[in-house]
Amino acid sequence: MDEVGDVTVHVDPEDDEAGPATHDLPLRQQALETLSSCWASIPEVEEVTQTILHYREGKIDIDLYMPLSSYGGESDLSELRSRLLDSLKGKNDFRELKIFFG
């Protein structure tokens, strides 16, 4: 065990047998390519430092992380979130979007 330097534990928050299946959803790389394509005209996306995809209840939830310096207040955040979600209309694999700053 002397070689182990880091361990990541993932706890699945849902029972895969009880909820909608996620096997028909795009794989991570394909989902990221779809987001990139849909968001190509939104300049703030260039400031995203991390994108985390959560496959839950048959949909993909998105967490975006941006530097604190990108935060322009609640009004700007609401407007950015609306533009990002609007650009995903018709992309039914995606459900929820959260934006974090720090």
N, C-alpha and C positions, 0 to 999 in steps of 0.2 A: 503494500500500500504506500510505500514511500514515493512512488512515481505520481500519485494522484495529486494534482495541484488545485483543481477546481471541480466542483460538482454542481450541476444545475438540476433542480427538481421541478417538474411540471405537474401540477395537480389539475386534472381535467374537471371543470366545474359542472359538467352535465353527464348524465348517463346516456351513452351513445345508442343504447338499445331502446330508450324510452322516447327520444326526441326525433325530429326529422333528420334524415341522413344528410351528410355533407359530402358523400362520395361523388356527387355530380357537380360539385363546385370546381372552379379552376384551381390548379395548383398555384402555389405562392408566386412563382415567377410570372406566370400568365396573368394572375390578378394584378401584380405590380405593373406589368406592361399595360394593362387596361387602364389602370389609374393614371399612369404617366401620359397615355394618349388622351384621355378625357380631360386631364388637367394641364395640358400643354400650353394653353393660352392664359393660364393664371400665374402671373409672375411670382407671387408669394411662395409657390410650391418649391421654388429653387432654394428656399431657406429651410426646408424640412431637413432635420438631421437624422430622423429615424421614423420608419413606418412599421407598425406592428399590426398584423392581421390576426383576428380571432375568428376561428371557424366555429360558430355556435348556432344551434337550432336551425340548421339548413341554410344559413346565410353567413356572410363575411362582415364582421365589424372592423372598423379601421381606427387605429390610434395614430395620430400624427404628433411628432415632437418637433418643436421649433425653439430657437434661442429666445431667451427672455427679451432681448433687444428688439425682437420682431413684434412684441405685444404692443398694440396701439390703443388698447382699451376695449371695453365690452362691445361698443358699437362696431368697431372695426372687426372684432372677432366674429360677431354675429353675421356681418356682411360677408366675410371670407368663408365662413362655414356654409352660408346659403349658396354662394357661387360654386363651392366645391360639390355640394350635394346636387345642385341644379345640373351640373355637368355630368352627373351620374344617372340622370333620369333615363329609364329604359334599360339600365344595367341592373337587373333584378337580383343578381348574386350578392349585391352589397346592401347593407341595412343601416348601420349606425356609424356615425363619425364623431370622434372626440379629438380635440386639439389641445395639446399641453405645451406650456412654455416653461423654460427653465434652463 
